[in-house]
Amino acid sequence: MISSMNGQAFVSNGLMAASNGSCAIGVMAKTPRPGFSKTRLCPPLSPAQAAALSAAFLRDTTTNIARAALSVPVTGYAAYAPSGTEEALISHLAQGTVCVLADGSATMPPGVEGFGRCLLHAMQQMFAAGHTAACVLSSDIPTLPTRVLETAVTALLSGNHRRVVLGACDDGGYYLLGMRSPHARLFADIAWSTGSVAATTRTRAAELGLDLVELPPWYDIDDAAALERLVQESAGYDALWTRHAIQMLGLETFARFQCST
C-alpha cells in the first residue's frame, strides 16, 4: 500500500511495524438507539432503520480492526459516550474490542471544544493504556479497506513522535487521525461537522512541524447520497453485517430521497 508522506512515497510493511510497539484504534462509538443514531439519515430512513444500520456499521468496523490485527500489532477500542452505556454497547462490537469512555469529561486544553473533546479524550485513554501509537476512527465507514488500517498502523509505528496519519473523507472531514503523541492542538479550534475539518487539521500539523502521512480518501455514510453509494457499490471491505442489514431492511433498491419501509 503506497500513500503520500510529505509528497514522498510511503510503502506499508507490517513486519517493520511488529517490533516497534503496538497501535490502538478507537472507533468513536455510541450505542445504537432509534431517534439517537444516524439522525441525518432520517429521512429517508426511519429511526429504527437508522439504528439498525448504525449497529451493523459498528460490528463491521470493529471486525475490520480485528482482521487488520492478523497482520499488524493493533488493538481495537470502542471509544464510547455517554457514560453508563458500555454494557448496552458491547453486543454491537467484535469480540475482543476494549471499551473506553471518551465523553470529553476530562480536563482539556483551551480551544478543545465539542467533538474535539471526545476525540482527544479517546486519544488520552489509549495512550494511558500503554500503546506506542493511537488512532481515532469513524464508526460510519464499514467498507474501509482493511489494508488502509494496516497502512496507518505501519506508518505510525515506523515513525517517530512527530508522525501523524490522516485519512480524509470525500466531504472534507476525516475518517481516521493517528499519532505517536496526543497532540492537543490538532483538536483545538476546529469547526466540527464542516467541510473544512481535514484541511484545518493539515494546517495544524504543518504549524506543529509534524510529519504527516495521508491515507487514501474514503467515504463515510452520513447522508442520503452516501447511503445510496453504499447500497450501489461493493468496493472495499466486505462489510457482511452491513450488507445483511441492507437486505433485511429492504434497502437494496434504495433511491436518494426516497424513504424505504
N, C-alpha and C positions, 0 to 999 in steps of 0.2 A: 504494500500500500504506500503510495507516494503522496505527500502533502506539501504545502508551502511552509517554509520556515524562514521568515525574513527574506523571501524571494529565492531561497535555495531549496533544493530537493531534500526531503526527509524520507528515508526508507524504513518502514516498520520491520522490526526484528524482535520477536517475542523472546528469543533466547538471550538477547542482550539485556532485556529488562529483568530477567529472572533473578540475577544476582544483585540487584540494586534496590531491594526492599519490596514493599507492596503498595498498591494503589487502592484507594477506596472510591467507589462510585455511588453517590447518593441520589436516588430518584426523589424528586420533590413530590411528596405524596399526600393526598387527602383521602380519607375513607369514602368510597363511592356512596352517595346518597341522593335520591331523587330531589330535585329542587336546589341542590348544592353542587352537583358535579356537572361539568361541561355545560354550563348555563348559556354560553354563547352559541351552542347548537340547538337551543330551544327558543323558537322553532328553528329549523324544521323538525327536529326530534321532540318527542315528549320527554318530560323529566325522567321517567322510568327508563326509557331507551338510552338517554344520555348517561345515566348512572351505570347501566349495564355495559355500555361501551367503555366507560371510564375504568370499570373493573377489569375488563379484558385488556385494556392498554397497560394497566399496572402489572398484570400477570405476565404479559409478553415482554415488557421492558425489563422486569427483574429476571425473567428466564433468559433473556438475551445476555444480561450481565453474567449469569451463571455459565452460559455457553462460552463467553469470552474467557472465563476463568479456567477453561480447559487448556488455554494457550498462553495466557499471561497471568502474573500474580495480582489478582484483583479480588476484592471483597465487595459484595453488593449490599447497599443500605437502602432503607426507606426512611427518608428524612421527612417526618410527618408533623402535621398540625391539624387541629388543635390538641392540646394536652388532654389525655384521658381517652383518646380514640385508638390507641395502639391495638388493643385486643380485637376490635372490630376490623382493623386493617389487615391483620396477619393472614386471614383466609384468602386475601386477594394477592398474596405475594408468592414468589417462587420459594421453595424450601431452602433454608439457609440464609435468607435475607435478614439482615440485622436492622432493627428499628431504632432510630434516634430522634429525639424531639428536636424540631427545628422551627419553632414558632416565633423566633425573634425576641424572646423574652430576656435573653442575656444582655448584659451591658454592651452597648455598641458605640463605636467612634462617631464623632459628629459627621452628619451628611449621609449616614447609612440609614435609610428610611424605607417604609413599605416592604415590598417583597425582598428588597435587598437585605433586610434584617434577617429574614428566614434563610436566605442563601448563605450569608456569612455565618449564621448560627450553625448551619449544617456543616460548613467547612471546619469550623472550630471543633465541633463534636468529633468529626472523623479524624482530624489531626490529633486530637486528645487521645484517640484510641490507639495511637502509635504508628499510623501509616506514614510512609515516606512522601506520598502524594495523594491528592484528593480531587475529585470532580463532583460537580452538581450536574444533574441530568434531568431534562424534562420528562414528565410522565406521559406526554402526548405524542411520542414518536415510536409507535410499536413496530414500524418497519425499518428502523435504522439498521443498516448492515452491521453485523457483528464485527466485521473487520475494522470498522470505524472506531469502535470501542477499543479493540486491540491496539490500533494505531495510537489512540490517545494515551493509553497506559504506557506503551513503549516509549513514546515521545517524552512523557513526563519522567519516567524512571531512568532514562538515558541522559537526561539533562541535569542542570544544577538548580540552585534555589531560585534562579531568575526565570526558569522555564514556565511558560503559561500556554495552555492549549485551548483553542476556541473553535467551536462548531457552530457556524451561523445558520439561521433558518432563512428560507426564501422571503419571509415577511419582514426581515430586518432585526428580528430578535436573535436569540441563540438557544440551541438545544443542549449544549454542553460547554462548561467552563471548568478547566482543571488547572491546578497549580502545585508548586512544591512548598509554598508557604502561604498562609492565609492573608493575602494582600487586601486589606480592608478598602483601600482606595478604589479597587475595581468594582465595589458595590456602592460607592458613595455618589450622590448627586446624579443618579440615573433616572430618566423618565421611563419607568417601567411600563410594560404593555404598550409600547410605541414602536415604530419602525426604526428608531434611532439607537436601540439598545446595543446591538453588536458594534455599530460604528463608534459609539461613545466608549465602549469597553476597549476597543482597539486604541483609541486616543489615550485613555488612561494608562494602558500598558506601555505605550510609547513614552508617556510622561515619566513613568517609573523606570524606564530603561530595561523593561523586561524582554525576554526572548520569546517572541510569540510564534507558535505553530498553529496554522489554520487547517482545520479538517475540511473535508468536502461538505458543501451545503446540503441540507436535507430539509424536509418539511414537517411541521407539527400540525396536528389536527385540532384546530380551534375555531373553525368557521365552516359554513356550508360548502364553500369551494374546496377546501382541503378534505372534507369528508367525501365529496364526490371523487376527488383524486384517489383517495384511499380505496374506495369501492372499485374503481375502474382499473387501477394499476396493480401489478403484482411484484414490482421491483423491491429489492432489499430483503430484510429478514422475513422469514415465512409467517410470523405472527399468527400462529394457529388459533390462539384464543380469540384474537380479534376477528379473524376470518369466520370462526364459528359463530361469534356474536352477530356479525353482519348477516349471516344466513338465518340465525334464529330470530332476529329482529325484522327480517324481511326487507333488508336494505340493498339486496343485490341489484335492484333496478332503481336505486336512488337517483333522483334528478335534483339538481340545485333548486333551492327554494320550494321544493315540493315536500310536504310533510308526509312521512311514512307512518303507517299504522301497524 
